[in-house]
Each structure stands twice: as structure tokens, then as C-alpha cells.
Amino acid sequence: LDFRSKEAFVKEHLCGSIFIGQALENSEWLRSLTLDLNEPIRIVVDDTNILDQTLSYLGFDKSVQFLEGDLETWKMAGHLTESMHNIDQREYASDFNADCMISLDVRSESEFQKEHIIGVRSFPLSRIFENLRRIDSDTTYYLHSNDGHRAAVAASILKIKGFKVVLINGAYTIMRTLGFSLKGIDSSLQAS
């Protein structure tokens, strides 16, 4: 479990890591993660002060392996690292083609219903494990959320499960200004 910033995680993380991040508020999706508490859990964190609060929030007690230090310490202990393929919204907007790109909006169902990019599928992070059967491991998926945090979590989970993912960095609100066709009650805010 990686509790560092999204930017640090995307740049480099332990192979097989699930991104959690630092913000626990508004994280109802966090409790929906199904983790095997019989397996050791490795923690990567920059600020050890949040560790106890975070672990108790998740319901962990002694099943945690914690190595003092930063990611470099884990690497020196022999753990492999990788990065997350990511693009910014402008690059996504210039490449976007709903007919040949499959994009997943991992925001909640209610956020998606309120407003979404036409041609993008709803794939709520809170239901990610039950929805895995809806996607194909041979396809590359582009993921976005409101600010990129939940998309990074979803991307890390899908990557572990063997899916090809591209994380779209940045705030969803910027998508309105990039010429996407939007659907929902807020679509009047769409740029013309």
C-alpha cells in the first residue's frame, strides 16, 4: 500500500503496489478494498505520523510490514519498482476518439450521472472488484476521476490485476475547457 503523494506514486512505486495516497477524507472507496489480511502488507509512506490513523481506519493491526525510510530504502532491500503510464488532459483531449479508445470514469455513479464525457464508461472505484469482469485484459484503458486521485487508485489496482492502463492526470473540471462533449445537468458549462 502506497500512502505517498499521487505524483510520487506515478513517478515510481514498488511493483504490485496499490496507491492509497494521503487524503483519507471522502474515501468511502477505501473501505471497499478487499485485501488479504493473511498476507503481509508492505507500507510505503513519507509521513509516518499518518500511519497509525490510516492503518486503524483500514482495520489492520499486526499484518503490516513496515520498513523505516523512503522508497530508496525499499529498493536497497531488493524490492523492484515501476512507474505508472500517465498523460495530461490536453494530450488525452488531442488523442480522444470514443470509437477506438476505451476510457473509464472512476468517479461515483452519482458524479457520473450529474455530468460525464460522452463515450466514456462509468466504472466506479467503490465497485472496482465486482466490475473487473466487465473489462478485457487485452485492451488499454484510460482512467480519470475528479482530481486524478481515485483514477490513480483504480489504475494501480487494475495494473496489479493484469490490465493495461493509462492514468489521465489533472482535474475533471478542466475537461470542460478542452472541447469534450459532455452529458448531464451541468453540460451547459461546456466550452463552445
N, C-alpha and C positions, 0 to 999 in steps of 0.2 A: 504494500500500500504506500503510495507516494503522496505525502502531505505538503510538498513544496508548491511554489507558485506554478501556474499553468505554463508560463514562459520557460521556466527551468525544466519542467517535465518534457515539454515538446522538444527542447534542445537535446536533452539526454536523460535517460532513465534506465533503471535496471530492467533487463529483459523479463517480460512477464508481469510487469507492474500494472496495477490499477491506479489510475490517477484519482485522488480524492480532493486535493487542494487544501486551502487553509480556511475557507469560509464554511462554517457549519450551519449558519442561519439559512433558512429556506432550503434545507437539504433533506426533505422528506424522501427523496430518491435514495439517500444514503442507507436508510434502514431497509430498503428493498434489496440491497445486495445480498446474494446468497453466497456466503463464504464458508469453507470447510474449517470449522474450529478445531478439528483434529489434526490439521496440518499446521506446521509452523508458519507464522505470518511475519514477514520482514517489513520493517518500517523505515521509510526514508523521510526525514523531516529536517528542516532548517532550524526551527524553533522548538526546542524540547519542552518549553513551557505549555504548549498546547497538547502535548502527548497524552497526559492523564485524562484530561477532559474529553478528548477525542476518542480514546480507547473505551472509556466508560460509556460514552454516547453510543458506540457501536456494540457494546455488550461483551467486550473482550476482557480477559483477566490475565492469565498466565501463558496464553498461547502465542505470545508475541516474542519475536527475536529482534532485538534492538542493538544496533552497532553504533557506538558513540562516534560521532563525526559526520562528515558530509558524504556526498556521492563518491568522491575520490577515495574515501576510506573503504567503501563497499567494493570499489574497483580493485583496490590494493588487496582486498581479502579474496579476490578471484572471481567476483561476480561480473558477468557480461552486461554491457549496456547497449542501448539502441536509441534511435530518435523517432519522432512522430512526423510523418509526412504531413505538411500543412501549407496552406495558401491563404493569402489575404482575400478580402471580399472583392476587391477590384479585379484580381486575377480570376476569381470564380465567376464574376459577372461577365467578363470578356469571353470566358470559355463555356458559359452555361448553355446547355441545349437539353431541354427536358426529354427529348426523344432518344438521346443516346447517353445521357448522364443520369445516374440514379442518386438523388440527394435525399437525405433523411433529416427531418426536423425533429430533434430530440426533446423539444420543449414539451410541457404538459399538453394533454388533449385540449384543455380549455384555452390555452395560449394559441394553439394551432387553429382552433375554430374561430377565435377572435380575428386572426389575421395570419396569412401564410403566403409563401411564394407559390404561384400556380405551377404545378408539375412536380412539386416536392411532396414526398410521403411523410405522414405523421408516424413517428417511431419513438414514443415517449421513453425517456430514460427510466422512469419508475416501473416500466413493464418490459425492460430490455430482454430479460431472460426468457420470458414467455413468448416474446416476438422473434426470437432467433430463427425459428422455423420458417419465418416469412421471407428470409433473405438467403442469397446464394453465395457460397464461398468463392466462386469464380468471378464475381462482379466486384468492381471498385465502387465504394460508397463515399459520398461527400456528406459530411455531417456538420450541422450548425445548430446553435441554440440561441438564447437571448444575448449572452455576452461571451460565449465560447467555452465557459467552464463546464457545463453539462455535456457539451459536444466532446470535450477532451476526455471526460469520464467515459462516455459511451465509446469513443474511439479506442480508448485503452482496453475496454472490455472486449469489444469486437475483435481487436487485434490479437488478444490472447486466445480467442475462440477460433482464430484462423481466417478471419475476414480481412479483405484489403480495404483500408480506409484512408481518407484524406480529411484532415481537420480544417474547417474554414474558420480562420481567426477573425475576431472582432465582433462588434455589437450588431445584432439583428436590425436595429433601427437604422443603421447606415445602409442596409439593403434597399430601403425605400428610395434612397437618393441615387441608386445605381441603375435604375431603369427596369427593375424586375416587375412583372405583372403580379399584382397582389390580389388576394381574395379575402374577404371578411369585412367586418363592420368598420375597420379602420383604413380600408383601402383608399379612402379619399385623401389620405396623407401621402399617397404615392406620387413620386416626381413625374412630371409630364415632359 
